[in-house]
Amino acid sequence: MKLSTDMRKLTMLLAVAGYFAIGYLAINAVSPFLSAHSLSTALDERLPFVPIFIVVYLLGYPLPVVPYFIVKDRSRFERVVMAYFFVLTVSFLVFLIYPAKIIRPEPSGMSYFYAWIYGFQHAADGPYNTFPSLHVSMATIATLACFDWHKKHAWMLVWPVLIAVAALLIKQHFIYDVVGGMALGVITYLMFFNTRTRLVRRG
């Protein structure tokens, strides 16, 4: 029974990954032909470029998988997956309706290690699909879902904040992007994990 539940959960995660990959890459491919906006602010311009935060940003990629290991109830995990699909769909629509773009700095003055990671990241991810930040919104849902399952996971709530800061300090996103991503994540959490459907996991 446990194997069956785990396989179903894994299948759902793979479906999310497939939906993300197809939608994100397809929109990134057509975005150069769209009229893109810049959401840069004066504060964005003043923020320094801090290469070490590339590592922090990359740690956000496996975060959506974490609920697979923490949220044991299948029906509860299904809510996590539905929340992922909702955030991805809303983000894809915004990417198309209001495309945004960021001009990223060249990796000059960095060590070979950071320059290689930075170049690899940008080779796979164009300067589009920036608002709202999917990196932040998905991390927000993942960590809130784990906290919702049990309050001992409250420490994880720092991760979306760290990822948001990292996104700003490696010039991957603007302030409006990360704020929009976090807002989307929180709103989606409230929609799919309201108090009336919350399991008792507060012991």
SETOR-281552 format. One line per 4 residues: number of its first residue (from 1); their letters; for each residue z, y, x of N, C-alpha, C. Coordinates in steps of 0.05 Angstrom, whole numbers. Each point is the difference from the previous one (the first is absolute). Layout:
N
NUM) a) Z:Y:X:Z:Y:X:Z:Y:X ~ ...
***
This chain:
203
1) mkls) 0:-24:17:0:24:-17:0:25:17 ~ 17:0:22:1:23:17:-27:4:14 ~ -12:-23:9:-26:2:13:-21:12:-19 ~ 1:-8:-25:-19:11:-20:5:30:-4
5) tdmr) 25:8:-1:6:29:-3:-9:15:24 ~ 6:-10:24:-8:14:24:-31:2:2 ~ -14:-21:-8:-29:1:1:-11:21:-20 ~ 12:1:-23:-9:20:-20:5:28:10
9) kltm) 23:4:12:7:27:11:-20:7:23 ~ -6:-20:17:-19:5:22:-28:6:-11 ~ -8:-14:-20:-26:5:-13:-2:28:-11 ~ 22:9:-12:0:27:-11:-2:21:22
13) llav) 14:-5:22:-1:19:23:-28:1:12 ~ -13:-23:2:-27:-1:10:-19:15:-18 ~ 4:-1:-26:-16:14:-19:3:30:4 ~ 24:9:5:6:29:5:-15:8:26
17) agyf) 3:-17:21:-13:6:25:-30:2:-2 ~ -12:-18:-16:-29:1:-4:-8:25:-15 ~ 15:6:-21:-7:24:-16:2:25:17 ~ 21:1:17:3:23:18:-23:2:19
21) aigy) -6:-22:14:-21:1:20:-27:8:-11 ~ -8:-12:-23:-26:6:-12:-1:29:-9 ~ 20:8:-16:0:27:-11:3:21:21 ~ 18:-3:19:5:20:20:-24:4:19
25) lain) -11:-22:10:-22:2:18:-26:10:-14 ~ -4:-8:-25:-23:9:-14:1:30:-5 ~ 23:10:-7:3:29:-5:-2:15:26 ~ 11:-11:22:-3:13:26:-29:2:8
29) avsp) -16:-20:-8:-28:-1:8:-16:22:-15 ~ 7:5:-25:-15:20:-15:11:28:2 ~ 25:3:11:13:26:1:-15:21:17 ~ -14:-8:22:-15:20:15:-22:14:-17
33) flsa) -7:-12:-22:-21:12:-17:12:17:-23 ~ 27:1:-1:13:16:-20:10:26:12 ~ 6:19:-18:10:26:9:30:-3:4 ~ 9:-1:25:28:-6:5:16:26:3
37) hsls) 26:-1:-7:18:23:2:20:-4:23 ~ 10:22:10:21:-1:20:26:10:-12 ~ 21:-15:2:26:8:-11:19:10:22 ~ -11:9:21:16:9:23:15:26:-8
41) tald) 25:2:10:16:24:-4:8:11:28 ~ 12:23:0:8:13:25:21:-18:14 ~ 17:-13:-16:20:-17:13:-13:-25:13 ~ -21:-10:-13:-14:-23:12:-11:8:28
45) erlp) -10:25:2:-12:9:25:22:3:22 ~ 24:5:-8:22:4:19:12:-26:10 ~ -3:-21:-16:12:-26:8:-13:-11:25 ~ 17:-10:19:-12:-10:25:-12:-28:-4
49) fvpi) -17:-8:19:-11:-27:0:18:-16:18 ~ 13:-21:-11:19:-17:15:-10:-29:0 ~ -13:-8:22:-13:-27:1:18:-23:-7 ~ 25:0:8:17:-23:-4:3:-7:-30
53) fivv) -4:19:-17:2:-5:-29:-23:-17:-11 ~ -20:-5:17:-22:-18:-8:12:-28:-6 ~ 19:-8:17:13:-26:-4:15:-1:-27 ~ 14:21:-6:15:2:-26:-20:-2:-23
57) yllg) -22:14:2:-20:0:-21:-11:-28:-5 ~ -6:-14:22:-12:-26:-2:19:-20:-13 ~ 26:4:3:20:-18:-12:-1:2:-31 ~ -14:20:-10:-2:2:-29:-20:-20:-12
61) yplp) -17:-10:16:-20:-19:-10:12:-26:-11 ~ 19:-13:14:11:-24:-11:21:4:-22 ~ 9:25:-5:22:4:-19:-6:-10:-28 ~ -24:2:-11:-5:-10:-27:4:-30:-2
65) vvpy) 0:-14:22:4:-29:0:30:-8:-2 ~ 17:19:8:29:-6:1:12:-10:-26 ~ -7:12:-23:11:-11:-26:-5:-29:-4 ~ -21:-11:11:-6:-28:-2:23:-17:9
69) fivk) 14:9:21:22:-15:11:27:7:-13 ~ 2:23:-12:25:9:-11:3:-4:-30 ~ -21:7:-15:1:-2:-29:-5:-29:-8 ~ 20:-15:-7:-2:-29:-4:-11:-6:-28
73) drsr) 6:16:-20:-8:-5:-27:-30:5:-3 ~ -15:-20:-11:-29:3:-2:-8:23:-19 ~ 13:1:-23:-7:21:-19:6:28:12 ~ 21:1:16:7:26:12:-21:7:22
77) ferv) -9:-20:14:-20:4:21:-26:9:-13 ~ -6:-11:-23:-24:8:-15:0:30:-6 ~ 23:11:-5:2:29:-4:-7:15:25 ~ 9:-10:23:-7:12:25:-31:1:3
81) vmay) -12:-23:-5:-30:-2:3:-14:19:-20 ~ 10:1:-25:-12:18:-19:2:29:9 ~ 23:7:12:4:27:10:-19:6:23 ~ -5:-20:17:-19:3:22:-28:6:-12
85) ffvl) -8:-16:-19:-27:3:-12:-2:28:-13 ~ 21:8:-13:0:26:-14:-4:23:21 ~ 16:-1:21:-2:21:20:-27:0:14 ~ -11:-23:5:-26:-1:13:-22:11:-19
89) tvsf) 2:-7:-25:-20:10:-19:1:30:-3 ~ 24:11:-4:3:29:-2:-10:14:25 ~ 8:-11:23:-9:12:26:-30:0:3 ~ -12:-23:-7:-30:-2:2:-13:21:-17
93) lvfl) 10:4:-24:-12:19:-19:3:29:12 ~ 23:6:11:4:26:12:-18:4:24 ~ -3:-21:17:-17:2:23:-29:7:-8 ~ -8:-10:-23:-28:6:-9:-2:27:-14
97) iypa) 20:6:-17:-1:24:-16:6:25:17 ~ 20:-3:18:8:23:17:2:-10:29 ~ -23:-5:12:0:-10:28:12:20:19 ~ 16:-10:18:13:17:20:-6:-11:28
101) kiir) 0:18:20:-7:-8:27:19:13:20 ~ 5:-13:22:16:11:21:-15:-2:26 ~ 1:22:16:-12:0:26:21:-9:20 ~ -4:-23:13:20:-11:18:-5:9:29
105) peps) 21:4:15:-4:9:28:-10:-23:17 ~ -14:7:22:-9:-20:19:24:-10:16 ~ -1:-26:7:23:-12:14:2:8:29 ~ 1:26:6:2:10:28:29:2:8
109) gmsy) 6:-5:25:28:3:9:18:-23:-7 ~ -10:-21:-13:16:-23:-8:-2:-21:22 ~ 20:-18:0:-1:-23:17:-23:-18:-10 ~ -9:-18:17:-21:-19:-8:8:-16:-24
113) fyaw) 25:-8:-1:10:-17:-23:-2:15:-26 ~ 10:25:-1:-1:15:-25:-29:8:-7 ~ -16:7:20:-27:7:-5:-16:-23:-12 ~ 5:-24:10:-13:-24:-10:7:-5:-29
117) iygf) 26:1:-6:9:-4:-28:-11:22:-18 ~ 1:24:9:-10:23:-16:-30:-3:-6 ~ -15:-8:21:-29:-4:-4:-6:-23:-19 ~ 15:-22:3:-4:-23:-17:6:7:-29
121) qhaa) 22:14:-5:8:8:-27:-22:17:-13 ~ -11:19:15:-20:17:-12:-27:-12:-2 ~ -6:-20:16:-25:-15:-2:-1:-16:-26 ~ 24:-9:-9:1:-16:-24:5:18:-25
125) dgpy) 9:24:4:8:17:-22:-11:28:4 ~ -20:7:-16:-13:27:3:19:22:-8 ~ -8:25:3:17:23:-6:1:7:-30 ~ -7:-19:-17:0:5:-29:23:-16:-13
129) ntfp) 0:0:-27:21:-15:-15:28:9:8 ~ 4:25:3:25:10:11:21:8:-22 ~ -10:10:-23:18:9:-21:-4:-16:-26 ~ 22:-13:-9:26:-2:12:1:-22:21
133) slhv) 20:1:17:3:-19:22:7:-27:-11 ~ -19:-19:2:6:-28:-8:21:-13:18 ~ 0:8:25:19:-11:19:29:6:-10 ~ 4:24:-9:26:8:-9:7:-11:-28
137) smat) -20:1:-18:6:-10:-28:5:-30:0 ~ -15:-16:15:5:-29:0:26:-6:13 ~ 7:14:22:26:-4:13:23:7:-19 ~ -4:21:-15:21:9:-19:5:-21:-21
141) iatl) -21:-11:-12:3:-21:-20:13:-25:12 ~ -10:-8:24:11:-25:12:30:2:6 ~ 8:23:11:29:3:6:17:3:-25 ~ -10:15:-19:15:4:-25:2:-27:-15
145) acfd) -20:-16:1:0:-26:-13:22:-18:13 ~ 2:1:26:20:-16:14:28:10:-6 ~ 3:27:-1:26:11:-8:7:-7:-29 ~ -20:1:-17:4:-7:-28:10:-29:-3
149) whkk) -9:-17:18:8:-28:-1:29:-3:8 ~ 8:14:21:28:-1:9:6:25:16 ~ 23:12:-6:7:26:13:5:-2:30 ~ 4:-25:10:4:-3:29:-25:8:16
153) hawm) -23:2:-14:-25:8:13:-4:31:-1 ~ 21:14:-6:-2:30:-1:-9:12:26 ~ 7:-13:22:-8:11:26:-30:2:3 ~ -15:-16:-15:-29:0:2:-13:25:-10
157) lvwp) 16:15:-17:-12:24:-12:-6:22:21 ~ 10:-4:24:-7:20:21:-28:-3:10 ~ -12:-24:-5:-27:-5:11:-22:18:-11 ~ -2:4:-27:-20:18:-9:2:28:12
161) vlia) 25:9:4:4:26:12:-10:1:29 ~ 7:-21:15:-9:-2:28:-31:-1:1 ~ -12:-15:-18:-29:-3:0:-13:27:-7 ~ 12:14:-19:-11:26:-7:2:20:23
165) vaal) 22:0:14:3:17:24:-20:-8:21 ~ -3:-27:4:-19:-9:20:-29:8:-7 ~ -7:-2:-26:-27:8:-8:-6:29:6 ~ 21:17:-1:-3:28:6:-3:5:30
169) likq) 17:-14:15:1:5:29:-22:-14:16 ~ -16:-17:-13:-24:-10:14:-25:11:-13 ~ 4:20:-17:-22:14:-13:-18:-19:-16 ~ 13:-19:-13:-14:-19:-18:-2:11:-28
173) hfiy) 20:17:-7:1:11:-27:12:28:1 ~ -5:15:-21:13:26:-4:25:-3:-17 ~ 15:21:-2:25:0:-15:-4:-7:-29 ~ -21:12:-12:-6:-6:-28:-7:-29:-4
177) dvvg) -12:-12:20:-7:-29:-2:24:-17:-2 ~ 20:4:18:23:-17:0:19:5:-24 ~ 1:26:-8:16:6:-23:-12:-13:-25 ~ -26:2:-2:-14:-12:-23:3:-30:0
181) gmal) -2:-12:24:4:-29:2:27:-9:-8 ~ 21:14:9:27:-7:-7:5:4:-30 ~ -10:22:-11:3:5:-28:-13:-22:-17 ~ -24:-8:8:-14:-21:-14:16:-26:1
185) gvit) 11:-6:24:16:-25:3:25:0:-17 ~ 14:23:-1:25:1:-16:-7:-1:-30 ~ -20:14:-9:-7:0:-28:-9:-28:-8 ~ -15:-14:17:-9:-27:-7:24:-19:-1
189) ylmf) 19:4:18:24:-17:0:15:4:-26 ~ 3:25:-9:14:5:-25:-14:-12:-24 ~ -27:-1:2:-15:-11:-22:3:-31:-2 ~ 0:-13:23:0:-29:0:28:-13:4
193) fntr) 19:17:8:27:-11:5:21:18:-14 ~ -4:3:-26:19:17:-15:26:-15:-4 ~ 21:15:-8:27:-12:-1:2:-22:-21 ~ -16:1:-21:2:-21:-21:-11:-26:8
197) trlv) -18:0:21:-11:-26:9:11:-8:27 ~ 19:14:10:11:-5:27:18:-24:-1 ~ -3:-19:19:17:-23:2:27:8:12 ~ 20:-15:-6:27:6:12:0:-12:28
201) rrg) -3:17:20:1:-9:28:17:19:15 ~ 22:9:-11:16:21:12:26:-9:12 ~ 3:-26:3:26:-11:9:5:5:29
***
